[in-house]
Amino acid sequence: MNDSAIEIWSKWLQEQKAEDIQVFKVGEVSDVVDFMMVATALNTRHLGHMGEDAMRYAKTISESMISADGLDGREWIVLDFGDYMIHLMLPETRVNINIEEHLNSVIQKRHLVEED
């Protein structure tokens, strides 16, 4: 996976008015993906539209999406592209899940283990 896909999706998320877009390089601590992107939707309607639009956008940029979970729940959508995932969440879901703290903790623990 190259960084250009992350840049393309970051730009797309900005154009979609997603907030607090963050990218985590997790390849060293994950056997599943190299990158995880996290972004916040403004509300339930915005979240749903971003999820649906992301599936269409993936086709236009020739990205193969493995799965899209949560499109019906409207709280948290996960778009899986194999090498990377995009997590779209409502503000309150993002606060409750606190995925950034978890990812940062895992990444930091991995670096601490490697240093010993």
N, CA, C and O atoms as a GROMACS GRO file, in nm:
protein
  464
    1MET      N    1   0.086  -0.118   0.000
    1MET     CA    2   0.000   0.000   0.000
    1MET      C    3   0.089   0.123   0.000
    1MET      O    4   0.182   0.131   0.080
    2ASN      N    5   0.063   0.214  -0.085
    2ASN     CA    6   0.143   0.336  -0.085
    2ASN      C    7   0.066   0.451  -0.020
    2ASN      O    8  -0.056   0.446  -0.003
    3ASP      N    9   0.140   0.551   0.016
    3ASP     CA   10   0.081   0.666   0.086
    3ASP      C   11  -0.016   0.744  -0.002
    3ASP      O   12  -0.096   0.822   0.050
    4SER      N   13  -0.010   0.725  -0.133
    4SER     CA   14  -0.097   0.805  -0.220
    4SER      C   15  -0.245   0.774  -0.195
    4SER      O   16  -0.328   0.864  -0.203
    5ALA      N   17  -0.279   0.649  -0.166
    5ALA     CA   18  -0.419   0.616  -0.136
    5ALA      C   19  -0.465   0.690  -0.011
    5ALA      O   20  -0.578   0.739  -0.006
    6ILE      N   21  -0.380   0.697   0.089
    6ILE     CA   22  -0.415   0.768   0.212
    6ILE      C   23  -0.434   0.917   0.182
    6ILE      O   24  -0.527   0.979   0.233
    7GLU      N   25  -0.347   0.973   0.100
    7GLU     CA   26  -0.361   1.114   0.062
    7GLU      C   27  -0.490   1.138  -0.015
    7GLU      O   28  -0.559   1.238   0.007
    8ILE      N   29  -0.523   1.048  -0.105
    8ILE     CA   30  -0.646   1.061  -0.184
    8ILE      C   31  -0.768   1.057  -0.093
    8ILE      O   32  -0.858   1.140  -0.105
    9TRP      N   33  -0.770   0.961   0.000
    9TRP     CA   34  -0.885   0.950   0.090
    9TRP      C   35  -0.889   1.066   0.189
    9TRP      O   36  -0.998   1.112   0.224
   10SER      N   37  -0.776   1.112   0.235
   10SER     CA   38  -0.774   1.228   0.325
   10SER      C   39  -0.836   1.350   0.257
   10SER      O   40  -0.916   1.421   0.316
   11LYS      N   41  -0.798   1.371   0.132
   11LYS     CA   42  -0.854   1.483   0.056
   11LYS      C   43  -1.004   1.464   0.038
   11LYS      O   44  -1.081   1.558   0.053
   12TRP      N   45  -1.045   1.342   0.004
   12TRP     CA   46  -1.187   1.314  -0.016
   12TRP      C   47  -1.266   1.340   0.113
   12TRP      O   48  -1.373   1.399   0.109
   13LEU      N   49  -1.213   1.294   0.227
   13LEU     CA   50  -1.281   1.317   0.355
   13LEU      C   51  -1.294   1.466   0.386
   13LEU      O   52  -1.396   1.510   0.438
   14GLN      N   53  -1.191   1.543   0.353
   14GLN     CA   54  -1.198   1.688   0.373
   14GLN      C   55  -1.307   1.748   0.284
   14GLN      O   56  -1.384   1.833   0.328
   15GLU      N   57  -1.314   1.702   0.160
   15GLU     CA   58  -1.416   1.752   0.069
   15GLU      C   59  -1.556   1.714   0.117
   15GLU      O   60  -1.653   1.787   0.091
   16GLN      N   61  -1.568   1.602   0.186
   16GLN     CA   62  -1.696   1.557   0.239
   16GLN      C   63  -1.731   1.626   0.371
   16GLN      O   64  -1.835   1.597   0.430
   17LYS      N   65  -1.646   1.715   0.417
   17LYS     CA   66  -1.666   1.790   0.542
   17LYS      C   67  -1.654   1.702   0.667
   17LYS      O   68  -1.712   1.734   0.771
   18ALA      N   69  -1.580   1.591   0.656
   18ALA     CA   70  -1.551   1.511   0.774
   18ALA      C   71  -1.460   1.593   0.866
   18ALA      O   72  -1.385   1.678   0.820
   19GLU      N   73  -1.469   1.566   0.995
   19GLU     CA   74  -1.390   1.641   1.092
   19GLU      C   75  -1.288   1.551   1.160
   19GLU      O   76  -1.301   1.428   1.162
   20ASP      N   77  -1.186   1.614   1.216
   20ASP     CA   78  -1.084   1.546   1.296
   20ASP      C   79  -1.031   1.420   1.227
   20ASP      O   80  -1.036   1.311   1.283
   21ILE      N   81  -0.983   1.436   1.106
   21ILE     CA   82  -0.930   1.325   1.027
   21ILE      C   83  -0.790   1.290   1.078
   21ILE      O   84  -0.702   1.376   1.082
   22GLN      N   85  -0.773   1.165   1.116
   22GLN     CA   86  -0.643   1.120   1.165
   22GLN      C   87  -0.603   0.992   1.094
   22GLN      O   88  -0.687   0.909   1.060
   23VAL      N   89  -0.472   0.976   1.074
   23VAL     CA   90  -0.417   0.857   1.010
   23VAL      C   91  -0.317   0.794   1.106
   23VAL      O   92  -0.231   0.861   1.162
   24PHE      N   93  -0.330   0.663   1.122
   24PHE     CA   94  -0.241   0.588   1.210
   24PHE      C   95  -0.169   0.482   1.128
   24PHE      O   96  -0.231   0.402   1.058
   25LYS      N   97  -0.038   0.482   1.138
   25LYS     CA   98   0.043   0.379   1.073
   25LYS      C   99   0.054   0.262   1.171
   25LYS      O  100   0.125   0.271   1.271
   26VAL      N  101  -0.017   0.155   1.142
   26VAL     CA  102  -0.026   0.043   1.237
   26VAL      C  103   0.035  -0.086   1.183
   26VAL      O  104   0.024  -0.190   1.247
   27GLY      N  105   0.099  -0.079   1.069
   27GLY     CA  106   0.156  -0.199   1.007
   27GLY      C  107   0.253  -0.275   1.095
   27GLY      O  108   0.263  -0.397   1.084
   28GLU      N  109   0.325  -0.204   1.180
   28GLU     CA  110   0.422  -0.271   1.268
   28GLU      C  111   0.355  -0.347   1.382
   28GLU      O  112   0.416  -0.438   1.439
   29VAL      N  113   0.232  -0.312   1.414
   29VAL     CA  114   0.163  -0.376   1.527
   29VAL      C  115   0.039  -0.454   1.484
   29VAL      O  116  -0.029  -0.512   1.568
   30SER      N  117   0.010  -0.454   1.356
   30SER     CA  118  -0.110  -0.521   1.306
   30SER      C  119  -0.074  -0.617   1.194
   30SER      O  120   0.004  -0.584   1.105
   31ASP      N  121  -0.132  -0.735   1.201
   31ASP     CA  122  -0.117  -0.830   1.091
   31ASP      C  123  -0.228  -0.811   0.988
   31ASP      O  124  -0.231  -0.879   0.886
   32VAL      N  125  -0.318  -0.718   1.015
   32VAL     CA  126  -0.436  -0.701   0.932
   32VAL      C  127  -0.420  -0.587   0.832
   32VAL      O  128  -0.444  -0.606   0.712
   33VAL      N  129  -0.380  -0.468   0.878
   33VAL     CA  130  -0.371  -0.351   0.791
   33VAL      C  131  -0.244  -0.272   0.820
   33VAL      O  132  -0.181  -0.288   0.924
   34ASP      N  133  -0.208  -0.187   0.724
   34ASP     CA  134  -0.092  -0.099   0.740
   34ASP      C  135  -0.130   0.037   0.798
   34ASP      O  136  -0.055   0.096   0.876
   35PHE      N  137  -0.249   0.085   0.759
   35PHE     CA  138  -0.295   0.217   0.804
   35PHE      C  139  -0.439   0.208   0.849
   35PHE      O  140  -0.517   0.127   0.799
   36MET      N  141  -0.475   0.293   0.945
   36MET     CA  142  -0.614   0.314   0.982
   36MET      C  143  -0.641   0.463   0.979
   36MET      O  144  -0.565   0.542   1.035
   37MET      N  145  -0.749   0.500   0.914
   37MET     CA  146  -0.792   0.638   0.912
   37MET      C  147  -0.917   0.648   0.998
   37MET      O  148  -1.001   0.557   0.998
   38VAL      N  149  -0.928   0.757   1.071
   38VAL     CA  150  -1.045   0.781   1.155
   38VAL      C  151  -1.095   0.922   1.124
   38VAL      O  152  -1.017   1.017   1.117
   39ALA      N  153  -1.227   0.935   1.106
   39ALA     CA  154  -1.286   1.065   1.078
   39ALA      C  155  -1.424   1.073   1.143
   39ALA      O  156  -1.491   0.972   1.162
   40THR      N  157  -1.463   1.194   1.176
   40THR     CA  158  -1.592   1.216   1.242
   40THR      C  159  -1.691   1.279   1.145
   40THR      O  160  -1.659   1.373   1.072
   41ALA      N  161  -1.812   1.224   1.146
   41ALA     CA  162  -1.924   1.279   1.068
   41ALA      C  163  -1.996   1.383   1.153
   41ALA      O  164  -1.989   1.379   1.276
   42LEU      N  165  -2.064   1.474   1.088
   42LEU     CA  166  -2.135   1.580   1.159
   42LEU      C  167  -2.260   1.529   1.230
   42LEU      O  168  -2.294   1.576   1.339
   43ASN      N  169  -2.327   1.431   1.167
   43ASN     CA  170  -2.451   1.375   1.223
   43ASN      C  171  -2.480   1.243   1.154
   43ASN      O  172  -2.404   1.199   1.068
   44THR      N  173  -2.592   1.181   1.191
   44THR     CA  174  -2.626   1.050   1.136
   44THR      C  175  -2.644   1.054   0.985
   44THR      O  176  -2.597   0.966   0.913
   45ARG      N  177  -2.711   1.156   0.938
   45ARG     CA  178  -2.734   1.169   0.794
   45ARG      C  179  -2.603   1.184   0.718
   45ARG      O  180  -2.582   1.121   0.614
   46HIS      N  181  -2.516   1.268   0.769
   46HIS     CA  182  -2.384   1.290   0.709
   46HIS      C  183  -2.305   1.160   0.706
   46HIS      O  184  -2.240   1.128   0.606
   47LEU      N  185  -2.308   1.086   0.815
   47LEU     CA  186  -2.238   0.958   0.824
   47LEU      C  187  -2.287   0.862   0.716
   47LEU      O  188  -2.208   0.800   0.646
   48GLY      N  189  -2.418   0.850   0.705
   48GLY     CA  190  -2.475   0.760   0.604
   48GLY      C  191  -2.436   0.798   0.463
   48GLY      O  192  -2.402   0.712   0.382
   49HIS      N  193  -2.442   0.927   0.434
   49HIS     CA  194  -2.404   0.974   0.300
   49HIS      C  195  -2.257   0.949   0.272
   49HIS      O  196  -2.221   0.907   0.162
   50MET      N  197  -2.171   0.973   0.371
   50MET     CA  198  -2.028   0.948   0.350
   50MET      C  199  -2.002   0.800   0.323
   50MET      O  200  -1.923   0.767   0.234
   51GLY      N  201  -2.067   0.712   0.396
   51GLY     CA  202  -2.049   0.569   0.374
   51GLY      C  203  -2.090   0.527   0.234
   51GLY      O  204  -2.017   0.456   0.165
   52GLU      N  205  -2.207   0.573   0.193
   52GLU     CA  206  -2.256   0.539   0.058
   52GLU      C  207  -2.170   0.602  -0.050
   52GLU      O  208  -2.136   0.538  -0.150
   53ASP      N  209  -2.133   0.729  -0.030
   53ASP     CA  210  -2.050   0.798  -0.129
   53ASP      C  211  -1.910   0.737  -0.137
   53ASP      O  212  -1.850   0.734  -0.245
   54ALA      N  213  -1.859   0.689  -0.026
   54ALA     CA  214  -1.725   0.627  -0.025
   54ALA      C  215  -1.724   0.502  -0.112
   54ALA      O  216  -1.626   0.476  -0.182
   55MET      N  217  -1.830   0.426  -0.108
   55MET     CA  218  -1.835   0.305  -0.192
   55MET      C  219  -1.833   0.342  -0.340
   55MET      O  220  -1.766   0.276  -0.420
   56ARG      N  221  -1.904   0.446  -0.377
   56ARG     CA  222  -1.904   0.492  -0.517
   56ARG      C  223  -1.767   0.550  -0.553
   56ARG      O  224  -1.713   0.524  -0.661
   57TYR      N  225  -1.711   0.629  -0.461
   57TYR     CA  226  -1.581   0.692  -0.488
   57TYR      C  227  -1.471   0.587  -0.505
   57TYR      O  228  -1.384   0.603  -0.590
   58ALA      N  229  -1.476   0.481  -0.425
   58ALA     CA  230  -1.375   0.375  -0.437
   58ALA      C  231  -1.373   0.318  -0.579
   58ALA      O  232  -1.267   0.288  -0.633
   59LYS      N  233  -1.489   0.303  -0.637
   59LYS     CA  234  -1.496   0.251  -0.774
   59LYS      C  235  -1.435   0.349  -0.873
   59LYS      O  236  -1.368   0.308  -0.968
   60THR      N  237  -1.458   0.480  -0.852
   60THR     CA  238  -1.405   0.579  -0.947
   60THR      C  239  -1.254   0.589  -0.942
   60THR      O  240  -1.192   0.628  -1.041
   61ILE      N  241  -1.194   0.555  -0.828
   61ILE     CA  242  -1.047   0.560  -0.818
   61ILE      C  243  -0.987   0.420  -0.826
   61ILE      O  244  -0.868   0.401  -0.799
   62SER      N  245  -1.070   0.322  -0.865
   62SER     CA  246  -1.027   0.183  -0.885
   62SER      C  247  -0.966   0.120  -0.760
   62SER      O  248  -0.869   0.045  -0.768
   63GLU      N  249  -1.025   0.150  -0.645
   63GLU     CA  250  -0.985   0.085  -0.520
   63GLU      C  251  -1.082  -0.028  -0.492
   63GLU      O  252  -1.204  -0.010  -0.500
   64SER      N  253  -1.030  -0.143  -0.458
   64SER     CA  254  -1.114  -0.259  -0.426
   64SER      C  255  -1.147  -0.259  -0.278
   64SER      O  256  -1.059  -0.272  -0.193
   65MET      N  257  -1.275  -0.244  -0.248
   65MET     CA  258  -1.320  -0.246  -0.109
   65MET      C  259  -1.357  -0.390  -0.074
   65MET      O  260  -1.438  -0.453  -0.142
   66ILE      N  261  -1.298  -0.441   0.034
   66ILE     CA  262  -1.326  -0.577   0.078
   66ILE      C  263  -1.462  -0.583   0.146
   66ILE      O  264  -1.541  -0.674   0.121
   67SER      N  265  -1.488  -0.486   0.232
   67SER     CA  266  -1.618  -0.483   0.300
   67SER      C  267  -1.649  -0.343   0.350
   67SER      O  268  -1.561  -0.257   0.363
   68ALA      N  269  -1.776  -0.322   0.376
   68ALA     CA  270  -1.825  -0.197   0.436
   68ALA      C  271  -1.923  -0.238   0.545
   68ALA      O  272  -2.032  -0.287   0.515
   69ASP      N  273  -1.885  -0.218   0.669
   69ASP     CA  274  -1.969  -0.258   0.782
   69ASP      C  275  -2.028  -0.136   0.851
   69ASP      O  276  -1.965  -0.031   0.858
   70GLY      N  277  -2.148  -0.152   0.901
   70GLY     CA  278  -2.211  -0.047   0.979
   70GLY      C  279  -2.296   0.050   0.901
   70GLY      O  280  -2.345   0.148   0.957
   71LEU      N  281  -2.317   0.024   0.773
   71LEU     CA  282  -2.396   0.117   0.692
   71LEU      C  283  -2.539   0.128   0.742
   71LEU      O  284  -2.604   0.230   0.721
   72ASP      N  285  -2.589   0.024   0.806
   72ASP     CA  286  -2.727   0.028   0.856
   72ASP      C  287  -2.738   0.085   0.997
   72ASP      O  288  -2.842   0.139   1.034
   73GLY      N  289  -2.632   0.074   1.076
   73GLY     CA  290  -2.636   0.119   1.215
   73GLY      C  291  -2.627   0.269   1.232
   73GLY      O  292  -2.682   0.325   1.327
   74ARG      N  293  -2.558   0.335   1.141
   74ARG     CA  294  -2.547   0.480   1.142
   74ARG      C  295  -2.479   0.539   1.265
   74ARG      O  296  -2.508   0.651   1.305
   75GLU      N  297  -2.388   0.464   1.323
   75GLU     CA  298  -2.307   0.516   1.434
   75GLU      C  299  -2.159   0.511   1.399
   75GLU      O  300  -2.082   0.601   1.432
   76TRP      N  301  -2.122   0.401   1.332
   76TRP     CA  302  -1.981   0.375   1.305
   76TRP      C  303  -1.974   0.292   1.179
   76TRP      O  304  -2.030   0.183   1.173
   77ILE      N  305  -1.907   0.341   1.079
   77ILE     CA  306  -1.890   0.270   0.953
   77ILE      C  307  -1.743   0.236   0.937
   77ILE      O  308  -1.656   0.321   0.959
   78VAL      N  309  -1.716   0.112   0.900
   78VAL     CA  310  -1.579   0.068   0.875
   78VAL      C  311  -1.569   0.024   0.729
   78VAL      O  312  -1.641  -0.064   0.684
   79LEU      N  313  -1.479   0.088   0.657
   79LEU     CA  314  -1.453   0.056   0.517
   79LEU      C  315  -1.318  -0.014   0.511
   79LEU      O  316  -1.216   0.045   0.545
   80ASP      N  317  -1.317  -0.138   0.466
   80ASP     CA  318  -1.196  -0.220   0.465
   80ASP      C  319  -1.146  -0.235   0.322
   80ASP      O  320  -1.215  -0.287   0.235
   81PHE      N  321  -1.023  -0.188   0.300
   81PHE     CA  322  -0.960  -0.196   0.169
   81PHE      C  323  -0.844  -0.293   0.166
   81PHE      O  324  -0.765  -0.293   0.071
   82GLY      N  325  -0.832  -0.376   0.267
   82GLY     CA  326  -0.724  -0.475   0.272
   82GLY      C  327  -0.601  -0.420   0.340
   82GLY      O  328  -0.568  -0.462   0.451
   83ASP      N  329  -0.532  -0.329   0.276
   83ASP     CA  330  -0.411  -0.270   0.334
   83ASP      C  331  -0.440  -0.157   0.432
   83ASP      O  332  -0.356  -0.120   0.513
   84TYR      N  333  -0.560  -0.103   0.423
   84TYR     CA  334  -0.599   0.005   0.513
   84TYR      C  335  -0.748   0.002   0.539
   84TYR      O  336  -0.825  -0.055   0.461
   85MET      N  337  -0.788   0.065   0.649
   85MET     CA  338  -0.929   0.077   0.686
   85MET      C  339  -0.961   0.223   0.713
   85MET      O  340  -0.877   0.300   0.758
   86ILE      N  341  -1.085   0.258   0.684
   86ILE     CA  342  -1.134   0.391   0.717
   86ILE      C  343  -1.250   0.375   0.814
   86ILE      O  344  -1.348   0.306   0.785
   87HIS      N  345  -1.239   0.440   0.930
   87HIS     CA  346  -1.343   0.438   1.031
   87HIS      C  347  -1.413   0.574   1.030
   87HIS      O  348  -1.349   0.677   1.052
   88LEU      N  349  -1.543   0.574   1.004
   88LEU     CA  350  -1.624   0.695   1.007
   88LEU      C  351  -1.719   0.684   1.125
   88LEU      O  352  -1.790   0.584   1.138
   89MET      N  353  -1.719   0.785   1.212
   89MET     CA  354  -1.798   0.775   1.335
   89MET      C  355  -1.874   0.904   1.364
   89MET      O  356  -1.835   1.012   1.321
   90LEU      N  357  -1.982   0.887   1.438
   90LEU     CA  358  -2.049   1.003   1.496
   90LEU      C  359  -1.962   1.058   1.608
   90LEU      O  360  -1.884   0.983   1.666
   91PRO      N  361  -1.973   1.187   1.640
   91PRO     CA  362  -1.888   1.244   1.745
   91PRO      C  363  -1.898   1.169   1.879
   91PRO      O  364  -1.797   1.140   1.942
   92GLU      N  365  -2.021   1.138   1.922
   92GLU     CA  366  -2.036   1.071   2.052
   92GLU      C  367  -1.983   0.929   2.050
   92GLU      O  368  -1.933   0.880   2.151
   93THR      N  369  -1.992   0.862   1.936
   93THR     CA  370  -1.937   0.727   1.924
   93THR      C  371  -1.786   0.732   1.932
   93THR      O  372  -1.723   0.649   1.997
   94ARG      N  373  -1.728   0.830   1.866
   94ARG     CA  374  -1.582   0.843   1.866
   94ARG      C  375  -1.530   0.871   2.006
   94ARG      O  376  -1.426   0.818   2.046
   95VAL      N  377  -1.602   0.954   2.081
   95VAL     CA  378  -1.562   0.982   2.220
   95VAL      C  379  -1.573   0.856   2.304
   95VAL      O  380  -1.482   0.825   2.381
   96ASN      N  381  -1.683   0.782   2.290
   96ASN     CA  382  -1.704   0.661   2.370
   96ASN      C  383  -1.606   0.550   2.336
   96ASN      O  384  -1.556   0.482   2.426
   97ILE      N  385  -1.579   0.530   2.209
   97ILE     CA  386  -1.488   0.423   2.166
   97ILE      C  387  -1.343   0.462   2.195
   97ILE      O  388  -1.263   0.377   2.236
   98ASN      N  389  -1.310   0.588   2.175
   98ASN     CA  390  -1.175   0.640   2.199
   98ASN      C  391  -1.069   0.558   2.125
   98ASN      O  392  -0.969   0.516   2.183
   99ILE      N  393  -1.094   0.536   1.998
   99ILE     CA  394  -1.006   0.452   1.916
   99ILE      C  395  -0.864   0.508   1.907
   99ILE      O  396  -0.768   0.432   1.899
  100GLU      N  397  -0.851   0.640   1.907
  100GLU     CA  398  -0.718   0.700   1.898
  100GLU      C  399  -0.631   0.663   2.016
  100GLU      O  400  -0.513   0.630   2.000
  101GLU      N  401  -0.688   0.667   2.136
  101GLU     CA  402  -0.610   0.632   2.255
  101GLU      C  403  -0.566   0.486   2.248
  101GLU      O  404  -0.452   0.454   2.281
  102HIS      N  405  -0.656   0.399   2.204
  102HIS     CA  406  -0.621   0.257   2.191
  102HIS      C  407  -0.509   0.237   2.089
  102HIS      O  408  -0.412   0.167   2.116
  103LEU      N  409  -0.524   0.298   1.973
  103LEU     CA  410  -0.421   0.283   1.869
  103LEU      C  411  -0.287   0.340   1.914
  103LEU      O  412  -0.183   0.277   1.896
  104ASN      N  413  -0.290   0.458   1.973
  104ASN     CA  414  -0.165   0.517   2.023
  104ASN      C  415  -0.100   0.430   2.130
  104ASN      O  416   0.022   0.416   2.133
  105SER      N  417  -0.181   0.371   2.217
  105SER     CA  418  -0.130   0.284   2.323
  105SER      C  419  -0.064   0.160   2.264
  105SER      O  420   0.045   0.120   2.308
  106VAL      N  421  -0.128   0.099   2.167
  106VAL     CA  422  -0.073  -0.021   2.105
  106VAL      C  423   0.057   0.011   2.032
  106VAL      O  424   0.155  -0.063   2.043
  107ILE      N  425   0.058   0.121   1.958
  107ILE     CA  426   0.178   0.161   1.884
  107ILE      C  427   0.291   0.190   1.982
  107ILE      O  428   0.404   0.147   1.960
  108GLN      N  429   0.261   0.264   2.090
  108GLN     CA  430   0.363   0.298   2.189
  108GLN      C  431   0.415   0.172   2.257
  108GLN      O  432   0.536   0.159   2.277
  109LYS      N  433   0.329   0.080   2.294
  109LYS     CA  434   0.372  -0.044   2.360
  109LYS      C  435   0.464  -0.122   2.268
  109LYS      O  436   0.563  -0.179   2.314
  110ARG      N  437   0.434  -0.125   2.140
  110ARG     CA  438   0.518  -0.197   2.045
  110ARG      C  439   0.658  -0.135   2.040
  110ARG      O  440   0.757  -0.207   2.038
  111HIS      N  441   0.666  -0.001   2.038
  111HIS     CA  442   0.795   0.064   2.036
  111HIS      C  443   0.873   0.040   2.165
  111HIS      O  444   0.995   0.024   2.161
  112LEU      N  445   0.805   0.038   2.278
  112LEU     CA  446   0.871   0.011   2.404
  112LEU      C  447   0.930  -0.131   2.407
  112LEU      O  448   1.041  -0.152   2.455
  113VAL      N  449   0.856  -0.225   2.356
  113VAL     CA  450   0.905  -0.364   2.351
  113VAL      C  451   1.024  -0.375   2.260
  113VAL      O  452   1.120  -0.445   2.293
  114GLU      N  453   1.022  -0.309   2.146
  114GLU     CA  454   1.133  -0.314   2.052
  114GLU      C  455   1.260  -0.251   2.107
  114GLU      O  456   1.371  -0.292   2.072
  115GLU      N  457   1.245  -0.151   2.194
  115GLU     CA  458   1.361  -0.080   2.250
  115GLU      C  459   1.433  -0.164   2.355
  115GLU      O  460   1.553  -0.146   2.375
  116ASP      N  461   1.362  -0.254   2.421
  116ASP     CA  462   1.425  -0.334   2.528
  116ASP      C  463   1.525  -0.435   2.477
  116ASP      O  464   1.585  -0.508   2.556
   0.00000   0.00000   0.00000
